[in-house]
Amino acid sequence: MAVATKKKLFDVVLVVELQEEADGAVNPFISYRFPQLFEKDPFSASVTQFCFPDKEEFPTERMQSEVFSFVLTEADGDKRFGYCLRKLPGGSGPRYPVAYSMMSLFPCYPLYTKILERVAYHYENSSGKDLTKFLESVLANRFPKPGESFSVKAEMGGKMESWRITRPDEDGCQLEYINFESYLEHMDAMNVLTTFTSLMVERRIIFVANSLPVLSSTVQAAVAFLYPFTWQHIFIPVLPTSLLSFCCAPMPFVVGILRTSLDEVLQLPMDEVLIVDIDNNGFLSVPESNDIDLLPQNYWLPLKNVLHSTRKEIKRNKKKRKKNVDAILEASCQEYEAKQAAMKLSEIFLEFFMYLFSDWREFVDGRDFDRDQFIESRDPEIAEFMDMICGSQMFERFVQERIMDEDAVCGTFDKRVERNEPFGQFVTPAQLFGADFEQAPTSLEEVFGKGARMSMRPTGTTAKTKGMFQTLRKLGRSKEEGGVPVDETPQMSSTISAPTLISTTSCAAAQASGVTPSPPKHLAIPPPFVVPRRPLPRPP
């Protein structure tokens, strides 16, 4: 039985190569297409441009494999997600790379890049007939749910071979699958946050860089920070020169351009556009209002701290890897370090979104979301920011997808909301240490041990709040007692002895039994934190 159009894994697979014309011009052409008889093909002409926006840079002798994505919006508003893998074929001397591209209705970067890797392998090592058999077997499957796998069987060279392809277990932040290190190497923490807040309120944003790999990975990493939201507008990490007029679009967009196109773009009539200069860690153009000013400092400071520390780690690890003579060991180290950094970044950005949006279902009546009531329930100081976000297409899509089908979305964000464990850290350093809080310890979990947390929902008990402040008073006592005085900020190298009390999730049980959890001996400073939505009561 044919797979329904809305559920099939992909629309078309294209292999695009470059050839030199008689006049010396280098142009892309399609060397393989599946399905061959594609009924409606609005993609091929555009895809060849997206695969080689930098065709003038080739041929070349050396080139790392590159993976990037783009989004095409059709006249009826439907989106097609494009995935592209570029690599040099085997051989020596100057040669042209080959691009393997796939178009689909579904955004799932890790799944499709894995399929493209297999497409490239068969194109390079098998016949076109074998590649077609492989893709026929892939297309016979429906788009899997998170965590699901499907088997692909095909006869290759007279032998039956099989593969198992798995969709990642959760639709979480895609940083683990994207080279975000380049983004943090080139842009400092405040510039990353400025770009992030502009993305949140759906500005028109242009990224500029000299290198295509740096450009494409930076644009994808910047958008990946938006999880659990998904960018809903024009998204083209590398914009071909023939499509530079997109930079004049009146609707929100995220595009990347090579620096060779910058002069032409600056001549276009653009209004309220943020132009990010990746290579020079700055901005060539900013909107009249700086979007990060919509957020108070204690909202973005935790993000900045983690971004800054991760950026330093990336640079330090890169220097260490240069000393490795073993290429395999170096690659393994890089993969491990990148995964650890991705987890760290994903966690702090997820906590930011959990704090702002974890209780959105409390404002749903039937299939209607009470936007005004939701905004009124937030802190007044972020009302303008929340109003802009709640009016965005990505927030509306986020809400509607979950209202219409609760089982359709089950990523990290939704799982944590379901388990009612939205936050890992809750106390503002300003509440604990006064106004000078940039280097203050900021995590209840780090101070009081794993599992220490306090619910920010209004259902939190008085006992939990009182128990926490008993602990905070102990922490605020004099240095002689091992605490940190309220009027002083510890230095980065300081350590703090943890008090005996308290894991607030089990405060009542601990008080009843007389047993207190064992705390960690010392606290490294500063861990991340998330500000509470509602002001905490004064200590009794």
Order of alpha helices (4+ residues) and beta strands (2+ residues): beta-beta-alpha-beta-beta-beta-alpha-alpha-beta-beta-alpha-alpha-beta-alpha-beta-beta-alpha-beta-beta-alpha-alpha-beta-beta-alpha-alpha-alpha-alpha-alpha-alpha-alpha-beta-alpha-beta
